């Protein structure tokens, strides 16, 4: 399994899903590189351009999960990300797409 996407409307929901993924890794004798996790959130005001602080997700420990928490730094509100083949950013800016199109004109 290469990439997958978890979507939740709450931190508690994300913690629950992350706990399940850790159990899945244990059952399948595999692991994930938590440093490569990407967190996209719209929980801050759209006026925020500053670097967002890391968020710690506290996981449910079980016989299949020994990882107590995962800390992920959210991407900035203006950083574009790809979801289902479409580019987005939280601020709904089209600047990234315009820059991409300009680059492709010269290639």
HELIX and SHEET records of a PDB file:
HELIX    1   1 UNK A   11  UNK A   27  1                                  17    
HELIX    2   2 UNK A   34  UNK A   36  5                                   3    
HELIX    3   3 UNK A   95  UNK A  106  1                                  12    
SHEET    1   A 2 UNK A  54  UNK A  58  0                                        
SHEET    2   A 2 UNK A  69  UNK A  73 -1                                        
SHEET    1   B 2 UNK A  81  UNK A  83  0                                        
SHEET    2   B 2 UNK A  86  UNK A  88 -1                                        
END                                                                             
